[in-house]
Amino acid sequence: ATPTMIDPPLDPKGGEQLAAFVCRTLESMKLPALPEGVPFGTDGSAFSVEGIPTLVLGPGDIAQAHTCDEWIDLDQLEQGVEVYKSLMQKPLFGG
């Protein structure tokens, strides 16, 4: 079957500082911090193709995402909130 929609991959060029910042934050929270590509679509592709540093970060398991009975474990959701709060409380540059 021919794909009806194609999202280009995120381009890591120009986003190294952002990725390092997020990885440092995740490491400080004792969470996995290895950036990796995945074979899924994302609206983030629209930003990346315009040269805007973009990464996708969120709680949950892709196995449950975008299904008829999509769900997320509440512990994962709470952990995601803590990650986002931590990212927003630190300066991106020089911190």
C-alpha positions in Angstrom: 0.0 0.0 0.0 1.2 3.5 -0.8 1.5 5.7 2.3 -1.0 8.5 2.4 1.1 10.7 4.6 4.8 11.0 5.1 6.6 13.0 7.8 10.2 13.7 7.1 12.6 12.7 9.9 13.7 15.2 12.5 17.1 16.7 11.6 19.4 16.8 14.6 21.6 19.5 13.1 21.3 22.7 15.0 19.5 21.0 17.9 22.5 19.5 19.7 22.4 22.1 22.5 18.7 21.4 23.0 19.2 17.7 23.0 22.1 17.9 25.5 20.0 20.1 27.8 17.1 17.6 27.8 19.6 14.7 28.3 21.2 16.4 31.3 17.8 17.0 32.8 16.7 13.4 32.3 20.0 12.1 33.7 19.6 14.3 36.8 16.2 12.6 37.3 17.7 9.1 36.9 15.7 8.6 33.6 16.9 7.1 30.3 18.6 9.9 28.4 19.8 8.5 25.1 18.3 10.3 22.1 17.1 8.0 19.5 15.1 8.0 16.3 11.9 6.1 15.9 9.9 5.2 12.9 6.8 7.1 13.8 5.1 10.3 12.5 5.1 13.5 14.4 3.8 17.1 13.9 7.3 18.0 15.0 8.5 17.3 11.5 6.9 20.5 10.3 9.2 22.5 12.7 12.3 20.5 11.9 12.0 21.0 8.1 11.9 24.8 8.8 15.2 24.6 10.7 13.7 24.8 14.2 15.5 22.5 16.7 12.9 19.9 17.5 12.7 16.8 19.6 9.8 14.7 20.8 9.6 13.8 24.5 6.7 12.4 26.3 5.5 9.8 28.8 3.8 6.5 27.9 4.5 3.6 25.7 4.1 3.8 21.9 2.4 0.4 22.0 -0.6 2.0 23.7 -0.5 5.3 21.7 -3.0 6.1 19.0 -5.1 3.0 19.4 -8.8 2.6 19.9 -8.2 2.0 23.6 -5.2 4.4 24.1 -4.1 4.8 27.7 -1.2 5.9 29.8 -0.2 4.7 33.3 -0.8 7.5 35.8 2.7 7.0 37.3 4.2 7.7 33.8 1.9 10.7 33.4 3.1 12.1 36.8 6.7 11.5 35.9 6.2 13.3 32.6 4.8 16.3 34.5 7.9 16.3 36.7 10.2 16.1 33.6 8.4 19.1 32.0 8.5 21.1 35.2 12.2 20.4 35.6 12.9 21.5 32.0 11.0 24.7 32.4 12.7 25.6 35.7 16.3 25.5 34.3 17.9 27.9 31.9 18.5 26.4 28.5 21.8 28.3 28.0 24.5 28.6 30.7 22.7 26.7 33.4 
